[in-house]
Amino acid sequence: MLSGMAIDEEFEVTVGDVRYVLIPNQCNLILSGSFKGDDPTPLLVYLTAPGEIISKSTLCKFRADLDQDDIFQPSFCCNIVFYGSEKDDLQIEPDALEELAAWQTKTETFVTANSAVKVAPGPYVFAKEKTWQPWRIYRDFNAIVMTSLKPLPDGVKDNIDIAGHKTTLCNRAWIDLYPAKTKNAACIQVLLDAGAVVVCKVKLQAMIMREEPLECVEFTAPFNPRADGYQVPSGSSHGSAAGIGSYDWLDFSIGSDTQTRLIDKFVEGLESALHVTRTEISLAECWKKDCPDGPEHTDIAEYLRLAGGYPYYRDSYDDLAGFRDEYAKKHGKPPFVQKAMRWQWDIGKTISVEQRDMYWRHSEIYRLWLLDRVFKADSKDSRTIMVFPIEVGKPNYRESEPPPFSILSGYASLNMAPMMRAPELTAPGDSTLLDPLKLTYTSC
């Protein structure tokens, strides 16, 4: 038994100062009556096969793997369950018994395998005549979680569907209007099929719009763990980024179109790893030389000034008409959305179809020009990697007054990957930045 370990009616277990929630195991590994008393009993399952030799070295390897698991604590070693074979079918070396004594193992139980059930090794708890899986409970001290999920350790941005749960967009009106999803998003299903475990849905900037901490009127912005802990989290996937930076129990987190700044040392690392040499270019000069949409459009910045916003703003306004209309019909009032979304809607409804189509054409000409002239996407002899900074890094506190709303230019580095429909990789950097007037690409 574990001292100081108690189980409440919600099946939470406390071991010292560590809390677990107990999830029923698929099968009951332990026979009723194997452990006496009403207190929950910690177990450690070690898988065996008939004829297997158990030595100190095999136990030490098993323990080394356990020590990497945040669920495991030495207290689980009090009771070892050898699952898979009867005792007489195993050869337990004397040094293995000495190792178990060093683990302070009190009982050893031998259980034959049920061929119809797959059993994982590791910590379990026996309570109320059942076998339970202990799932460790963590405190969300940086306020990243929007929805905690029953164990389906990954976090998912809450604009991505999880079956059985609402997709909230961090907007109370959206939560009120739409039911729980009936199936997983395709990207999530791929991860689940590969064995991923989703533990939570994390916050995002509401409605996937700009939302600085002082603008978060419905749900508190997550805290950025970097620097002094009070810098803005930044970006629509701020919950995903803050979560992976805050919690070592979160292996990875799913966001959408998040980026950060890249530095010269990163480029040097690419050159060394890929055995290539960088070539510095200016997109503005290349565009001016090629004039892909005629000599009257030599200024790429002006050509793309509204191409990154107008098509999206118009389409977004039209796509969300159902949300506005259905909510108003249900409640007799328009849905509340944050200031940035209202600002975008006010612009979107004034954009004509002709303007929308014209700037979409600009973005397509830009995309095809990039793929052909800069990235040489059809080349069978090379692959191109473009590296560039996002912004000049400087302190930006949560209490800072948000900047005025503005349409992000299609020429902005944040818009390159989505407009080009290209994959992107982001990496953190330090205070050394590339020349913000030049973009760097490396051919390999």
DAMO-V138724 format. One record per residue. N is the residue number from 0. RES is the residue in one letter. PHI is phi in whole degrees, 0 to 359 (999 if undefined). NEAR is the number of other ideal C-beta (glycine too) atoms within 10 Angstrom. D_CENTER is the distance of its C-alpha to the mean C-alpha in whole Angstrom. Layout:
N:RES:PHI:NEAR:D_CENTER ; N:RES:PHI:NEAR:D_CENTER
This chain:
0:M:999:15:37 ; 1:L:252:19:35 ; 2:S:292:8:36 ; 3:G:71:9:35 ; 4:M:255:18:33 ; 5:A:226:11:33 ; 6:I:239:18:32 ; 7:D:260:8:32 ; 8:E:291:5:32 ; 9:E:268:7:28 ; 10:F:61:17:28 ; 11:E:255:15:26 ; 12:V:241:24:27 ; 13:T:245:16:28 ; 14:V:242:21:29 ; 15:G:63:11:30 ; 16:D:254:6:27 ; 17:V:254:15:24 ; 18:R:253:15:24 ; 19:Y:229:24:23 ; 20:V:255:16:22 ; 21:L:265:21:24 ; 22:I:250:14:23 ; 23:P:303:11:26 ; 24:N:285:19:27 ; 25:Q:301:12:27 ; 26:C:227:12:31 ; 27:N:274:15:33 ; 28:L:290:21:33 ; 29:I:250:21:36 ; 30:L:288:10:39 ; 31:S:302:9:41 ; 32:G:91:7:43 ; 33:S:294:16:41 ; 34:F:232:19:40 ; 35:K:262:8:43 ; 36:G:97:7:42 ; 37:D:268:8:40 ; 38:D:288:16:37 ; 39:P:295:24:34 ; 40:T:246:20:34 ; 41:P:284:25:31 ; 42:L:229:26:31 ; 43:L:231:23:30 ; 44:V:269:24:30 ; 45:Y:243:19:32 ; 46:L:281:16:32 ; 47:T:226:24:35 ; 48:A:223:10:38 ; 49:P:307:12:42 ; 50:G:87:9:43 ; 51:E:289:16:40 ; 52:I:260:11:41 ; 53:I:254:21:39 ; 54:S:238:16:40 ; 55:K:299:16:39 ; 56:S:295:13:37 ; 57:T:291:16:35 ; 58:L:293:22:34 ; 59:C:294:13:33 ; 60:K:295:11:31 ; 61:F:300:17:29 ; 62:R:293:17:29 ; 63:A:299:9:27 ; 64:D:293:12:24 ; 65:L:297:19:24 ; 66:D:295:9:24 ; 67:Q:272:7:21 ; 68:D:264:11:20 ; 69:D:289:11:19 ; 70:I:286:17:20 ; 71:F:288:18:24 ; 72:Q:222:18:26 ; 73:P:305:13:30 ; 74:S:299:19:31 ; 75:F:293:23:30 ; 76:C:287:20:33 ; 77:C:301:17:36 ; 78:N:229:23:36 ; 79:I:260:20:35 ; 80:V:248:24:35 ; 81:F:274:20:36 ; 82:Y:256:22:35 ; 83:G:136:21:36 ; 84:S:212:19:40 ; 85:E:286:12:43 ; 86:K:299:11:44 ; 87:D:292:8:47 ; 88:D:269:14:45 ; 89:L:244:18:43 ; 90:Q:244:11:45 ; 91:I:260:17:43 ; 92:E:290:15:45 ; 93:P:303:9:46 ; 94:D:291:14:44 ; 95:A:291:19:41 ; 96:L:296:15:43 ; 97:E:294:12:43 ; 98:E:293:20:39 ; 99:L:296:19:39 ; 100:A:295:9:41 ; 101:A:294:12:39 ; 102:W:281:16:36 ; 103:Q:63:10:38 ; 104:T:287:15:38 ; 105:K:261:11:41 ; 106:T:226:12:40 ; 107:E:232:14:40 ; 108:T:238:18:40 ; 109:F:244:16:40 ; 110:V:231:18:39 ; 111:T:284:12:39 ; 112:A:283:16:36 ; 113:N:263:13:36 ; 114:S:297:6:35 ; 115:A:274:6:34 ; 116:V:235:11:31 ; 117:K:268:9:28 ; 118:V:246:19:28 ; 119:A:265:11:25 ; 120:P:287:16:27 ; 121:G:122:19:26 ; 122:P:286:21:26 ; 123:Y:218:26:27 ; 124:V:227:24:29 ; 125:F:255:23:33 ; 126:A:206:19:34 ; 127:K:52:10:36 ; 128:E:64:12:37 ; 129:K:226:16:33 ; 130:T:260:20:31 ; 131:W:235:22:27 ; 132:Q:267:18:24 ; 133:P:274:25:23 ; 134:W:249:19:19 ; 135:R:291:18:19 ; 136:I:259:13:18 ; 137:Y:245:17:17 ; 138:R:273:7:17 ; 139:D:276:14:15 ; 140:F:286:10:17 ; 141:N:253:18:15 ; 142:A:55:18:15 ; 143:I:264:28:11 ; 144:V:276:20:11 ; 145:M:265:24:13 ; 146:T:220:16:13 ; 147:S:276:11:14 ; 148:L:251:16:14 ; 149:K:296:11:17 ; 150:P:307:11:16 ; 151:L:279:15:15 ; 152:P:999:20:9 ; 153:D:232:21:6 ; 154:G:253:27:4 ; 155:V:234:29:5 ; 156:K:301:26:7 ; 157:D:276:27:10 ; 158:N:244:20:12 ; 159:I:243:20:11 ; 160:D:286:21:13 ; 161:I:235:23:13 ; 162:A:303:14:17 ; 163:G:87:13:19 ; 164:H:227:20:17 ; 165:K:285:19:17 ; 166:T:263:20:15 ; 167:T:268:20:16 ; 168:L:55:22:15 ; 169:C:56:27:16 ; 170:N:225:23:20 ; 171:R:294:16:22 ; 172:A:294:20:25 ; 173:W:297:21:22 ; 174:I:299:16:21 ; 175:D:294:12:25 ; 176:L:277:17:26 ; 177:Y:251:15:23 ; 178:P:281:6:23 ; 179:A:296:11:20 ; 180:K:284:15:19 ; 181:T:263:8:21 ; 182:K:212:11:19 ; 183:N:282:21:15 ; 184:A:301:17:14 ; 185:A:303:9:15 ; 186:C:294:12:12 ; 187:I:286:20:11 ; 188:Q:299:15:14 ; 189:V:300:11:14 ; 190:L:293:17:11 ; 191:L:296:15:13 ; 192:D:296:9:16 ; 193:A:273:7:15 ; 194:G:105:6:15 ; 195:A:293:18:11 ; 196:V:242:13:11 ; 197:V:266:20:9 ; 198:V:251:22:10 ; 199:C:195:24:9 ; 200:K:254:27:9 ; 201:V:253:31:8 ; 202:K:293:29:11 ; 203:L:219:28:11 ; 204:Q:293:24:15 ; 205:A:309:26:17 ; 206:M:59:22:18 ; 207:I:59:18:16 ; 208:M:247:22:19 ; 209:R:302:22:19 ; 210:E:208:25:19 ; 211:E:289:20:20 ; 212:P:309:22:20 ; 213:L:288:13:24 ; 214:E:264:15:23 ; 215:C:279:18:21 ; 216:V:265:12:24 ; 217:E:253:15:22 ; 218:F:223:18:19 ; 219:T:301:10:19 ; 220:A:293:24:16 ; 221:P:296:26:14 ; 222:F:266:21:16 ; 223:N:281:22:15 ; 224:P:285:18:16 ; 225:R:283:14:17 ; 226:A:54:10:21 ; 227:D:269:8:23 ; 228:G:85:11:20 ; 229:Y:235:14:21 ; 230:Q:280:18:20 ; 231:V:296:19:18 ; 232:P:288:26:15 ; 233:S:71:20:15 ; 234:G:86:22:14 ; 235:S:295:22:13 ; 236:S:265:24:9 ; 237:H:295:27:10 ; 238:G:292:31:8 ; 239:S:297:29:5 ; 240:A:291:25:7 ; 241:A:295:26:10 ; 242:G:295:28:8 ; 243:I:290:20:7 ; 244:G:279:19:11 ; 245:S:266:20:12 ; 246:Y:238:22:12 ; 247:D:286:10:13 ; 248:W:276:11:12 ; 249:L:263:19:8 ; 250:D:290:13:8 ; 251:F:202:13:5 ; 252:S:224:23:1 ; 253:I:265:20:3 ; 254:G:237:23:5 ; 255:S:213:15:9 ; 256:D:57:14:12 ; 257:T:269:17:11 ; 258:Q:218:20:13 ; 259:T:209:15:15 ; 260:R:275:22:19 ; 261:L:241:23:20 ; 262:I:235:19:23 ; 263:D:299:17:27 ; 264:K:298:12:26 ; 265:F:295:17:23 ; 266:V:297:19:25 ; 267:E:299:11:28 ; 268:G:296:12:25 ; 269:L:296:19:25 ; 270:E:301:14:29 ; 271:S:291:9:29 ; 272:A:290:9:27 ; 273:L:261:13:28 ; 274:H:58:8:32 ; 275:V:227:15:32 ; 276:T:235:9:33 ; 277:R:290:16:31 ; 278:T:231:10:33 ; 279:E:273:11:33 ; 280:I:224:14:33 ; 281:S:242:14:34 ; 282:L:299:22:32 ; 283:A:298:16:35 ; 284:E:289:11:38 ; 285:C:297:16:37 ; 286:W:296:24:36 ; 287:K:298:14:40 ; 288:K:289:10:41 ; 289:D:276:14:40 ; 290:C:44:11:40 ; 291:P:296:16:39 ; 292:D:240:16:40 ; 293:G:99:8:43 ; 294:P:292:7:45 ; 295:E:280:8:44 ; 296:H:237:16:41 ; 297:T:269:15:41 ; 298:D:266:13:38 ; 299:I:295:23:35 ; 300:A:297:13:33 ; 301:E:289:11:36 ; 302:Y:299:22:35 ; 303:L:257:23:31 ; 304:R:306:19:32 ; 305:L:251:19:31 ; 306:A:290:25:30 ; 307:G:276:24:26 ; 308:G:240:23:26 ; 309:Y:301:24:29 ; 310:P:299:23:28 ; 311:Y:293:23:25 ; 312:Y:299:23:27 ; 313:R:293:22:29 ; 314:D:295:14:27 ; 315:S:296:17:25 ; 316:Y:298:19:28 ; 317:D:293:13:29 ; 318:D:295:10:26 ; 319:L:266:18:26 ; 320:A:300:10:30 ; 321:G:298:10:29 ; 322:F:299:18:27 ; 323:R:296:15:29 ; 324:D:290:12:32 ; 325:E:293:13:31 ; 326:Y:293:19:30 ; 327:A:297:12:33 ; 328:K:294:9:35 ; 329:K:284:12:34 ; 330:H:246:12:34 ; 331:G:73:7:37 ; 332:K:204:9:35 ; 333:P:288:12:32 ; 334:P:290:20:29 ; 335:F:280:14:27 ; 336:V:227:23:25 ; 337:Q:290:19:24 ; 338:K:304:14:27 ; 339:A:297:18:25 ; 340:M:291:22:24 ; 341:R:297:13:28 ; 342:W:298:17:29 ; 343:Q:293:22:27 ; 344:W:298:16:29 ; 345:D:298:12:32 ; 346:I:282:15:32 ; 347:G:303:21:31 ; 348:K:286:12:34 ; 349:T:266:11:36 ; 350:I:278:19:35 ; 351:S:284:10:37 ; 352:V:298:9:36 ; 353:E:295:8:38 ; 354:Q:294:14:36 ; 355:R:302:18:33 ; 356:D:292:13:34 ; 357:M:296:14:36 ; 358:Y:284:24:33 ; 359:W:295:16:31 ; 360:R:299:13:34 ; 361:H:302:22:33 ; 362:S:294:22:29 ; 363:E:289:13:30 ; 364:I:297:17:33 ; 365:Y:299:25:31 ; 366:R:299:18:28 ; 367:L:294:13:31 ; 368:W:296:19:33 ; 369:L:301:21:30 ; 370:L:297:16:29 ; 371:D:278:13:33 ; 372:R:272:14:34 ; 373:V:263:18:31 ; 374:F:271:19:29 ; 375:K:47:14:32 ; 376:A:297:13:29 ; 377:D:273:7:32 ; 378:S:292:10:33 ; 379:K:266:6:33 ; 380:D:256:6:34 ; 381:S:208:11:31 ; 382:R:231:14:28 ; 383:T:248:16:27 ; 384:I:242:16:24 ; 385:M:254:20:24 ; 386:V:239:18:23 ; 387:F:204:19:23 ; 388:P:279:22:22 ; 389:I:268:18:21 ; 390:E:199:15:23 ; 391:V:281:9:25 ; 392:G:287:15:23 ; 393:K:202:7:25 ; 394:P:302:10:25 ; 395:N:214:15:24 ; 396:Y:279:11:24 ; 397:R:303:16:22 ; 398:E:275:9:26 ; 399:S:295:13:27 ; 400:E:294:7:28 ; 401:P:298:14:26 ; 402:P:288:8:28 ; 403:P:297:6:29 ; 404:F:291:14:28 ; 405:S:205:9:28 ; 406:I:278:16:27 ; 407:L:290:13:25 ; 408:S:298:19:27 ; 409:G:295:26:27 ; 410:Y:275:21:28 ; 411:A:295:17:25 ; 412:S:299:17:23 ; 413:L:297:16:19 ; 414:N:267:20:21 ; 415:M:297:21:22 ; 416:A:298:16:19 ; 417:P:295:17:19 ; 418:M:289:22:23 ; 419:M:273:20:23 ; 420:R:58:8:21 ; 421:A:243:14:20 ; 422:P:290:6:17 ; 423:E:218:12:16 ; 424:L:233:9:14 ; 425:T:248:16:14 ; 426:A:217:14:15 ; 427:P:287:11:16 ; 428:G:226:18:20 ; 429:D:249:11:23 ; 430:S:281:9:26 ; 431:T:273:12:27 ; 432:L:243:17:26 ; 433:L:288:19:28 ; 434:D:302:12:31 ; 435:P:294:13:29 ; 436:L:271:8:32 ; 437:K:233:14:31 ; 438:L:251:20:28 ; 439:T:243:19:28 ; 440:Y:229:17:28 ; 441:T:236:18:28 ; 442:S:267:16:30 ; 443:C:216:13:30
